[in-house]
Amino acid sequence: MSNSSDQDERFYIVAIGASAGGIQALETFFANLPNNPNAAFVVILHQSPDTGHRLAEILQRQTSLDAAVIRDGMEVSNDTIYIQPPHTYLDIQNYHFHLNDYPESSLAHPITHFFQSLARECNEKAIAIVLSGAGSDGTEGLRNISRAGGIALVQSPETAQFQGMPSSAIPSGLVDEILSPVELAQVVYDIIHLAGQRRIYPQPANVISPEQLGQILDILAKKQQTNFSQYKTTTLNRRIGHRFALTRLGSIESYIRYLKNNSEEQKKLCQDILIGATRFFRDHQAWEVIGGDVLPRLINRLGEEDQLRIWISACATGEEAYTMAMLVDEAIRHRTKTVNYKIFATDLDSEALEVASNGVYPETIANDVSPERLDRYFVYDNGCYRVKRALREMLIFAPHDLTNNPGFSRMTLVTCRNVLIYMQPQLQQRVLRLLHFSLIPQGVLFLGDTESLGELSSEFLTINNQWKIYSKRRDAKVSIASAVTNQPAVISAPVGSLLSSTNVNLSQFSELIAEIFKQSFNSRELTCLIVNRENRLVNVLYNTAQLLDFPLGEVNLDVTQNILPELKLPLATALNRAKRTQESVMYAGVKISRNGREESLTLKVGYNPNTKSLEDYFVVIIEVDNPSNILTPIATNYEIESEAAQRIVELEHELQQTRENLQAVVEELETFNEEQQATNEELLASNEELQSTNEELQSANEELYTVNAEYQSKIEQLTRLTDDVDNLLRSTDIGVLFLDLDLNIRRFTPAATAAINIKPTDMNRQLSDLTNNLDCPNLIELLRGVLISEESIEREVTLLTSGEHLLMRINRYLREDGSCDGVVVTFVNVSDLKTIQRRLENTNTLLERLYDSSPVGLFLIDEEFRFLRVNSVMAAINNLPVEEHLGKTVSEVVPDFAEQLMPIYRQVLETETPVKNVEIEGRKPSDPESTGNWIGTFYPIQRGENKQALGGIIVDISDLKQAQKELEESRNLV
């Protein structure tokens, strides 16, 4: 991941993956992309070796952007199209390309490989698009892009020539939009420019005002029960901006209305904000410290009854949780003592938790997990790695909101990596206090490499500063409540809305007010203040009269304590009168002395009870009188004697009442002061204990809820599995009997009752206690023999009751780890097979007799002209025993006839057509001195799926030929 400080100033990189049919989609995309997109485009295409430069020329004709084939080490430039060379893997680091050869050990997925590299490099400034193509390349890469905060887009299958790649990516649930190439071009342009690169709407680049942001977060809090109000506004603006651009609604107001009524968009926005960028052994060196140093130390410190308790918070799709589980298992393997452990993995995203709970990951995790760990902890199945049950059962997955839910308690190790960076400082401290509370003394906290402890740094010791691994310093209670606030970080107010629409911030607003007073009262000296009902100073709007006097030391915001001494009494009197009469008050002729001269002031306290938002505030204006503004018709001269006398009388009356009340109270307080003080101390101590106990109870309750949810999920899975197995066993005609190591009955199918006299009430009984209907008196010995020898047995048995034949197989019952836990006996009815077998045997016997008793020679040879079968007549013709024919070639058995017969044999095999009545003449093998004559017929035979053979029939006509010859000679004599 790129962590450079100028990351926000970097331009977007748009990666486009395609395969078959992708060139046409690429042409359409770039032809419809507006000019000056302010991004770099990288095309990864499954292509032949000569396609690279040709593709660059094709795309160059569709756009004004430059197009180039990537070279190793090339720097990425803005507004350029880059073509990946064929048969390479492409990586990006520090905005430079790096080329590598295809891996030899696995299938090549160049699109997914670059998407993953781009996700690590660009995070939220990565856009990935999958266009037309066959296969599934790019699907896993889109997941990485989405989890890193980028945008994942897919061409709609109906517009793609080949739908394999788009259709494979869509079910992942992490695709932001499914659009045609024309729409994809416009959306990409809108996303880039909405992020502040350039304007696409007649508004500032930061199109979301604080008031609008507050409305959006209120919708998510109410509809999705997820509060993002204290997340960093830059992150919120960026992610909301992405979703806004994808909806193409034109204005934020339209998007807010759309979001309010669309639950699917609410879920997508929450998914986008919950950035879940993770992988196995991310920051490998950090995990080496955890596995090689931290975990062994924690395990060695455990007592006999202690439990190793680990909490992986914000676990996303579970890679980090399984990483920790693997390291814990490896650490325990090296210990002779038994270690009791419990590992919790939590996250706010329910869909990510479902992925984590299933434990199925793409084959690309082989890049992060060593071959030894893959073999030990995973099973490769259909292009994916599935977590083995033993590793899965080490973890408890559950939903949990770090910002709202109580934390777990008594944790030995807690991880919270790359989550705090998305939160505002106040929320960061709240979460850190929660994690601090969850840890036992000397417990370990593992943060992301860009995160820090902030105010809680004094409560932790540093184990590894580079990888942010800390140890809890002491068993001190850091109040969680002190970090909790209901005040959102995003505040919407009329003034804020006004300022956001005019690009003026609050400091500029104050300067603007001061400038308004200056322009309006340029030649007049006055002080203008805003105070509340407690006389506390809220704002100083103008102070050219310099009537405020702030003393040194701790700040006191009582306005009567920060005004010139001569004005304290007049100001207090005016404020008191305004509160009492509920109307504005004005005093004129207030005398003060300063700088060696006497000045006359006009004091006005303005109050407007008719406006609800202003009823708790007073505007105080004190002006130094000039000849032109000494008096106004409505002003009342301030006479210090009469006003002061009235005020003094009121105060003396109040003082007298107060003295009388206090005297009685003081007498009582003096009597019970010591007892109350002691009681108060006890109550404070009890309150602290109760608060600590309450926090622990909340944590315990959360833990119980988590464990219960996990068990509930397992119970549902087991119930479904049990139903499936019951239906399978009930519907099958195969008798199956499950026995434990002591040969007690665990389960059986209805078909097994024909062989064993068993009833449903016989569960958990010894098999030896029951009778059976098999002609197998040593059944129990056979079962025990399988357990001892670990070798399966297969035997045919007969049902004594019906005479049916069964094939009995006895196998060991194996668990996932390969250990034996009983015996499985199956009974397959083979009576029909036995009947067919007998018929085949009878037929075969008949054919053998016909073959052997035939008066003509019969033989069969294979494709290599080797004898497979001959009958006795053929053996006699060749003057060799039958056995000496088998496996030998025709040339070896009858070399004198090979030259004459081989062409005929080849013709039959090649044409697959019989050759009939071929007359053969030659010396008899049995009597080389005499000549023999034979008639042969040869025909092809299909022997198996792809094999041929040749059959032959040989009839000896030597005697017939001799008779014909003698007859011919007799005729000639006549």
LINSUL-V230249 format. One record per run of one state. SS is the DSSP state (H for helix, E for strand, C for the rest). FROM is the first residue (numbers start at 1). TO is the last residue. If there is no record, write none. Layout:
ss:SS from:FROM to:TO
ss:SS from:FROM to:TO
This chain:
ss:C from:1 to:6
ss:H from:7 to:9
ss:C from:10 to:11
ss:E from:12 to:18
ss:C from:19 to:21
ss:H from:22 to:31
ss:C from:32 to:38
ss:E from:39 to:45
ss:C from:46 to:50
ss:H from:51 to:60
ss:C from:61 to:65
ss:E from:66 to:69
ss:C from:70 to:74
ss:E from:75 to:75
ss:C from:76 to:79
ss:E from:80 to:83
ss:C from:84 to:87
ss:E from:88 to:93
ss:C from:94 to:95
ss:E from:96 to:101
ss:C from:102 to:109
ss:H from:110 to:125
ss:E from:126 to:130
ss:C from:131 to:138
ss:H from:139 to:147
ss:C from:148 to:150
ss:E from:151 to:155
ss:C from:156 to:156
ss:H from:157 to:159
ss:C from:160 to:163
ss:H from:164 to:170
ss:C from:171 to:176
ss:E from:177 to:179
ss:C from:180 to:180
ss:H from:181 to:194
ss:C from:195 to:209
ss:H from:210 to:223
ss:C from:224 to:230
ss:E from:231 to:231
ss:C from:232 to:232
ss:H from:233 to:247
ss:C from:248 to:251
ss:H from:252 to:260
ss:C from:261 to:262
ss:H from:263 to:273
ss:C from:274 to:283
ss:H from:284 to:300
ss:C from:301 to:306
ss:E from:307 to:312
ss:C from:313 to:318
ss:H from:319 to:333
ss:C from:334 to:339
ss:E from:340 to:347
ss:C from:348 to:349
ss:H from:350 to:358
ss:C from:359 to:359
ss:E from:360 to:362
ss:H from:363 to:367
ss:C from:368 to:370
ss:H from:371 to:377
ss:E from:378 to:381
ss:C from:382 to:383
ss:E from:384 to:387
ss:C from:388 to:388
ss:H from:389 to:392
ss:C from:393 to:394
ss:E from:395 to:399
ss:C from:400 to:410
ss:E from:411 to:416
ss:C from:417 to:419
ss:H from:420 to:422
ss:E from:423 to:423
ss:C from:424 to:424
ss:H from:425 to:438
ss:E from:439 to:447
ss:C from:448 to:453
ss:H from:454 to:459
ss:E from:460 to:464
ss:C from:465 to:468
ss:E from:469 to:472
ss:C from:473 to:480
ss:H from:481 to:483
ss:C from:484 to:493
ss:H from:494 to:502
ss:C from:503 to:505
ss:H from:506 to:520
ss:C from:521 to:525
ss:E from:526 to:532
ss:C from:533 to:535
ss:E from:536 to:543
ss:C from:544 to:547
ss:E from:548 to:548
ss:C from:549 to:557
ss:E from:558 to:558
ss:H from:559 to:561
ss:C from:562 to:562
ss:E from:563 to:563
ss:C from:564 to:564
ss:H from:565 to:581
ss:C from:582 to:584
ss:E from:585 to:594
ss:C from:595 to:596
ss:E from:597 to:606
ss:C from:607 to:611
ss:H from:612 to:614
ss:C from:615 to:616
ss:E from:617 to:624
ss:C from:625 to:626
ss:H from:627 to:629
ss:C from:630 to:635
ss:E from:636 to:637
ss:C from:638 to:639
ss:H from:640 to:731
ss:C from:732 to:734
ss:E from:735 to:739
ss:C from:740 to:743
ss:E from:744 to:748
ss:C from:749 to:749
ss:H from:750 to:754
ss:C from:755 to:755
ss:E from:756 to:756
ss:C from:757 to:759
ss:H from:760 to:762
ss:C from:763 to:765
ss:E from:766 to:766
ss:H from:767 to:769
ss:C from:770 to:771
ss:E from:772 to:772
ss:C from:773 to:773
ss:E from:774 to:774
ss:C from:775 to:778
ss:H from:779 to:789
ss:C from:790 to:792
ss:E from:793 to:799
ss:C from:800 to:804
ss:E from:805 to:814
ss:C from:815 to:819
ss:E from:820 to:829
ss:C from:830 to:830
ss:H from:831 to:853
ss:C from:854 to:856
ss:E from:857 to:862
ss:C from:863 to:865
ss:E from:866 to:870
ss:C from:871 to:871
ss:H from:872 to:878
ss:C from:879 to:881
ss:H from:882 to:884
ss:C from:885 to:885
ss:E from:886 to:886
ss:C from:887 to:888
ss:E from:889 to:889
ss:H from:890 to:893
ss:C from:894 to:894
ss:H from:895 to:911
ss:C from:912 to:914
ss:E from:915 to:924
ss:C from:925 to:926
ss:E from:927 to:942
ss:C from:943 to:947
ss:E from:948 to:956
ss:C from:957 to:957
ss:H from:958 to:973
ss:C from:974 to:974
